[in-house]
Amino acid sequence: MEIYCTRPGCPRPRNYFSDLDDHSILRTVQQKYCTTCGMPLILVGRYLPSKLLGRGGFGAAFLACDRYTPGMRQCVVKQFQPAGNLSSTQLQLAQDLFEREATVLEEIGSKHEQIPDLFAYFPVIVSSFFQPGQQEQFFYLVQEYIDGQSLEEELAQKGKFSEQEVLDVLQDILKILQFVHQKGIIHRDIKPSNIMRHRNGKLYLLDFGAVKQVANAPPGGVASSTGIFSLGFAPPEQMSGGQVFPSTDLYALAVTIVMLLTGEKDVTKLFDVYNNQWKWHEHVSVSPLLANTLDRMLLPAVNQRFQSAQEVLNALNLTCQPITPTHIHPHQPTQLPPQTKSQPQPRQIQPPPQTPLSPTLRVAPLSTLELLIGAGFSGFEGGLIAITLYSVLRSPSITLAACAVILAVLLFGQKQRWIEKTEMLVFAAGTSAAIFFFPFLRFGLTIRQVMIIAIAGGLVAIAVTALFRLIYKLLTLFLSK
C-alpha cells in the first residue's frame, strides 16, 4: 500500500509498505513513518493519505482512507500549509480561516446533502526535518470525499455549457446558497473549481475556507471582508476589502455561469474596465430572461443586485420546479458509493414562457414591490406635473399631451432602472419645492390641496397597477395549465 507523506517540502513523499496490503495488519498497525523525513504517516492513528489532490495558498489536500470504518471509507484530508513569508498577523488570519472552515462544515455539512460532511479536525506536532531540535505543528481537517469532477474540469473537458445545463447549475447552487445565507454565512469564493459534480450528477459546494460568519453582524447581514477572493469572480465591495453581503456570492455565481456559457477560462477578458461593465453577450446567445437575470446579478452596486438567492430563483421561475441532472459522465457508474448521502430524485425543468425583449435592453424585470413603488411615484408626480403645466399653459389638451410625454419618459426610465428610489425622491422633492416656492404654479390652489391631489393620484396609480398585476398573474396561471 502506498502512503503519501504530508510534510511540506518532503523530498520523496511517496512511501510503499507491502505489509499494509493485508487489511488485518492495516487495521492494527501502530504507526508508519516516512522513509525520507520521518513524518508520521497515519494521521492521529486513523487516516492514511494516499494521493496529493492539490495545493492552494493556505494548504494542501490529500485523498485518504479511514482505516476505522468497515469499508475503508475514502475521505479528503486538508492540511493547513500557508505559502510564502507571512507575518504573524497574516499567519494567524490564515489559521483562523482554516479553523473557520472546520467550524462551518461541522455546523452545516451534516444538515445539507450538497455540502461535504466534516469527519475530524486535529493538530499534529512533530519534530522538524529541516530545523533539527525544533518542533512543527500542522493542522488538519478531514471531510467527505466527493468522487467526481469540478465544473472547471468539466468545462475543460467538454467545452461550453448549454443554457439548460447552466439553469440546472443555477437552481442547485442557489438552493445551497439560500441555506448557507440563512445560517448567517457568506461563502465568498464561488467559482467553477469550488463546485463539484459527483459521478451521479449531484452538485456539491466546496471550500468553505474563505467563508465569513455574519450571524453577529449588524442588521442586514453584512460583514467586513478580509481580502480573501478569487480575481475576476469577486465584486467591487469584496475586492476593496469592504463589507460583504449575500449578493456578493450571487455576483460570483453569475460570473461562474458566464464562464460556463462562454467557455472563457479567463473571465477578466469579458469585463470592460473602461465602461465598468461585463461584455459577455456577444460571446453567447441565451434567452432574454436568463440574460437579464445574470446582468442584474453582475451589477457593480450592491443595492441594485438581487438581495437573496430566493429572489434569483423567483426571477427565473425555478423555485418550485425540480431539475434532472443533465450531465452524467460517460463510462462512469451512476450508482452512489456507500459513503454518499442519498440518490437525487429524477427531475426535469421546462424553460419558462418568456416575453421577447430587444437585445439592447438587457435589464432585470421589476419586482411587484418595485412596480407598486414606481406606480405610486408616477401617480404622485403626474398630479404635480399636471397642476404645474396647466398653470403655465392654460390649455387642457396641450397639458394632457405634455403630461403623457413626461410620464412616458419617467416610466421608461424606471423600466430601464435609470430612475430608482433615490432619483424618485429627488424628482418628487424638486417638483414639490417648485410648487411651494412659486405660487403661480399652483393654479390658485393651496399647498394642502396640491398635496391631496398628488397623493390621491399616487394611490389611484397603485390601485390600478395592483389590479392589472393580479389580472396578469391569474391569466398566466390559467394559460399555463
N, C-alpha and C positions, 0 to 999 in steps of 0.2 A: 504494500500500500504506500502511496506517495503522500507525504505531508509537507505542506508549504510553510516555511518559516516566515513569521510576521514581523521580525525585527527589521525596521527601516534600514536600508543600506547593506543588508546581509549579502556578501559576495556570491554565495551559492545557496539560494533559499530552498531549492528542491532536495528533499530527503526521501529515500526509499527504505522501507522496512518490510521485508518479506514475511516476517512472523505475524504482522498485523493483518495479513490476508485471511488469517483464521479468526473468525468473529468471536470465538470464545476467549482468545487471547486479547483481541481488541477491546473487549468489554472489561477486562480485568487488569490490564497492564497499568502500572502506576504512573509512569511518565516516560516520554521520549524527548530527546534533546537534539537540537540542530547539530549536525556533524561539523559544521563550519564555525558557527558563532556561539553555540551552547545555549541558545534561546529555548525555553520550554515550548514544546510544540503542541501539546494537548492543553488547551486553554482552560483554566480552572478545573482541570481533570476531566473535561467533558467534551469540548468542541475541538474537532480536528480539521484545520484548514487544508484544502487540497488544491486550490487554484486561485490565482490572483484575478479578480474580476475587473479591477480598475483602480486608478488613483485620482484623487482630486486635490483641491487646495488645502483641505483640512484633514484628509485621511485616505485610507485605502480600504477596499472591500474585497473579501475573500469568500469563495464558495467553501462551505464546510459541512460536516455531518455531525449529528448529535448522537454519540455512542450510547446514551442513556435512554434512547427511545427504541421501541421494538423494531421499527423498520429503518433504523439509522437515518432518521429524517434529515433531509438537506436543509440548510439554512444559510443566511448571509451573515458573516462576521465583519463588522465595520470597526476599523481601528482609528482612533484619533491620532493624526500624524500631520501637524501643521508644517507647511513648506516655507522655506525662506528664513531670513533672520527677523524674527518677530520680537517686538518689545514685550516687556512683562504684561503691559496692558492689553496688547493685541493677543498675546498668548492666552490670557485669562478670558478674553472675549471669545476666542476660538473654542476654548474648552467649554465655556458656557453654552455656545451654540451646539456643541456635540451632546452635552448633557440634556439640553432642551429637546433635542430630537428623541432621546430615550424617554423623557418625561411625556412628550406629546404622543409618541407611539403607545406608551403604556396607557395613556388616557383614552385614546380614540381608536387605536388599531383593532382592539377586540370588539368595538362597537360598530364598526363599518366593514363590510366584507370586501371593500375595494381599497383598503388601506392595510399595509402589512402589519402583522402582529409583532409585538416585542416579546422576545423569549428571555433575554437576560441583559444585564448591564453590570460591568465589573472592571476594576483596575487590576493591572498585573505589574508587580515590582520585580525587576531582575537586575543582575549585575551588568554593568555597561561593557560592551565588547570593544568599543573604540576608546574609552577612557577607563583603564583598569583601576580598580579600587573604588569606583563610584557606582551609584545605582541609577537606574532609569525607571520611570513609571509610564505605562501605557494604559489607555482607556479603551475598552471595547464595548460594543453593543451587538447583540445577536437578534436578528429579525427574520421573519418569514421569507423564504426564497420564492420568488415568482418566476416560474420557468417559462420564458418566452422572449419576446423582443421589445425593445423600446420603440416608440414611434419614430425616433430619429433613425434607428436601424432599419425599420420598415421603409421609411422614405428613401433611404439609400439603396435598398434592395428592389423595391417595386416602382419607385417614381411617384409622381403626383397622386394625391388622393382625390377621389370624386366628391362631388357635393354631398351625395348621400353618405359617404364614408365620414366626412367631417361633421355632418349632422349627428351621426352616431357618436362620434368622439365628444362633441359638444354636450349632448344630453348626459352622457355618463359622467364626464368631468364636472359639469355644472352641478349635478346632484351631489357629487362628492364635496365640492366646494361649499354648497349650501349647508351640508352637515358640518364641515370644518368651521365655517364662519359662525354658525350658530353656537359653536363651542368657544367662541372668542379667540379663534386662531386665524392668522393670516399666513399662508404658505410662503409667499414672496419669491418663489423660484419656479414658477410654472414654465415648462419648456418641453419639447418633444422627448428629450433624453430622460426626463423625470416622469414620463407616462409609459407604463409597461403593459403590453398586451400578453396575457397568458396564452398558452397554446390552445386553450378552449375558446378564445375570443374575448374574454372579460378584461376590461381595462383596470389598472391599478395606478394610484397616485403615490409616487415615491419621494424620497429625500426630503424629510422634514427638518433637516439640519439648519435651514435658514428661517424657520417659522418665527413669527412674532406673536407672543401672547398679548391679547388686548382685553382680557377679562376684567382687569382692574383699571383700564384706561377710562378717560372721561366719556360722557355720553356721546354716542355716535360711533363708537368702536374704532377709535384711531390710536395709533401708537407711533413712537419715533422709530425711524429706520436706523439700522446700524451699518448701512452701506454695503450690505451683502446682496448682490444681484447679478444677473447674467446680462451682459451687454446686448442690447437690441430688444430684449424682452421686458425690461424694466421701464415703467412710465416715468415722466419727469419728477414727480414727487419722491419717488424712491431713489432715483439717481442723484438727487440733490441732498439726500440724507434727511429729508423732512418726514412728515407723518405718512404712514401707510394705511390703506383702507381696504375693505373687501373689493372695491373696484380696482385696486392695484393688481390683485390676482386676475380679475376679469380682463384687464388690459393685456397681461402676459398670455392669458389663454387665447385672446384674439390674435396676437402675434403668432402663437403656435399654430392656430388654424390657417392663417395666411401662409405660413411656411409650408404646411402640408398641401394646401391648394396649389400654390405656385411652384413648389419643388425647389425654391430658392434656399440653399443651405445657409447663406449669409443674409439674414433678414435686414441687416442695416442697409443693404443696397436698395431695399424697397422704400426707404424713408427719405423724403425730400427735406434735407436740412434747411435749405433756403426758405421754403414755404412752411416749414414745421408741420408737415402732414405726410401721411402714408400714401404712396402711389403704387398700389398693388393691382388695381382694377384692370390695367392694360395687360397684365400677365395671365389673367384667367377670367372666364365668363361664368358667373353664378347668378342665381335668382336675385331680383331686387330685395326680397325680404332678408335673405342671408347677408347680402352686401350692406344693406342699411344697418343691420344689427351689428355687424363687425365694425363698421365705420364709427358707430356710437361707442362701442367698447374701446375704440382706439383714440378717442378724443383726448387731447392733452390736459384739459381741465377736468379735475376730479368730479365736480358738481354737474358736468354735462354728460358723464357716462351713466350707464346703469349702476344702481347702487347696491344691487344684490344679484346673486345667481338666479333667484326666482324670477326677477324682472326679465332676465335674458330668456329664460325658459318660456315665460309668458309671451314675450315678443316673437319668439319662434314657434309658438303654439306647440311646444314639446312637453308641457307639464304632465299631461295625463296619457301621453302616447308612449307605449313601450317600444323598444327598438331591438332588432335582431342583430347580433354582431355580424357584420358583413365580411369581415376578413379573418378567415381561419387559415393558418399556414398550410400549404400543401405538404404532403409527405410527413405530416405530424399527427399523432393520435389526438382525438378530440375528447378523450376521457380525462377526467381530473385525477391527478395523483392523490394518494391518501391524505396528504397534508393540506390540500386546498379546502376552502370553506364550504362552497356549495356550487351546484350547477346553475348557470344562468338560465332563466326561463326564455323560451323562444319568443322573439319579439320582432315586430316589423313596423316601420314608420311609413306613412304616406305623406308626401310633401303637401303642406297646407295650401289652400287656394290663395292665389296672390293677385293683387291688382297691378297691371303693368304700369311701370314708372319710367320716366325719362332717365336714361343712363347718366345724365348730368346732375340729377337731383338725388344724390345718394345720401339722404338724411334719415335718421331713425324716426319711426312713426311716433306720434304724440300719444301719451297715455291718456286714460279717461280723465284723471285729475288735471293734467295739463290742458286738455281740451276745455274743461269747465272753467279753469282759471283764465284761459285765453278768451273764452266767451264772455265772462264777466268783465274783463278788461275792455274788450271790443264794445260791449254794450254801454259801459260807463263812458268810454272815450267818445263813442258815437254820439251820445247825448250832448256832451260838452262841445264837440265839433259842430253839431247841427245848430246849437244856440249861437255859437260864435260866428259861423258863416252867415246865418240868416240875419244876424245883427249888422253885418257888413254889406251883404249882397242884396237883401230885401227882396229876394226872388225865390219862391218855393222850389221851382223846377231846377234852377241853377244850383241852389243849395243842396237839393236832393242828389243831383248828379255829382257834385263835388264831394259830398259825404260818401257816396258809393265808391268813388275812386280812392279816397283816402283810406276807407275801411278795407277795401280790397288789398291795398298795399300793406296795411297792418296785418291782415290775415295771412297774406303770403309770407311776410316777414316772420310770423310765428311758425308757420309750417316749415320754413327753412331754418328755423332756430336762430335767425338773426335778432329776433326780439324775444327775450325771455323775461324772467321775473324782474331782474334789475332794470332792464330797459322799459318794461311796463310801468314800473313805479316812477321812473323818470318822466315818461310821456304824460302819465296821469297827473303827476305833481306839477309839471310845466304848464299844462293846459289849465289846470285849476288856478294856478298862480296868475296866469294871464287874465283870466276872467275876474279874479278877485281884485287885481290892481288896476284894471281898465274897465270901468263900469259900462262904457259904451258897447262892450262885447256881450252884455247880459240881456239885451233886448228888453230892458225895463224890468227885469226880474231881480229879486233879491238873491243874495248868495245862498240862502237856505233853499229857496225854490229851485235854483240851478242844481244844487247838490241832490235834492229829492228826485228831480228829473233824471239826472245822470245815474244815480243808484238804482232807480226803477228800471232804466234801460239795461243796466248790468244784470239785474235779477231776471228780467224777461229773457235776455240772451242766454243766461244759464239754463233757465227752464226749457227753452226751445231746443238748445243743444242736447240737454239730457234726454228729452223726449225723442229726438231723432236718433240719438245714440242707442237708446233702448230699442227702437224700431229696427235699427240696423242689426243689433245683436240677435233679436228674435228672428229676423229674416235669414240671417246667416245660419242660425241654429236649425231653422226649418228646412232650408235648402241643402244643408249638409247631410240630412237624414236620407 
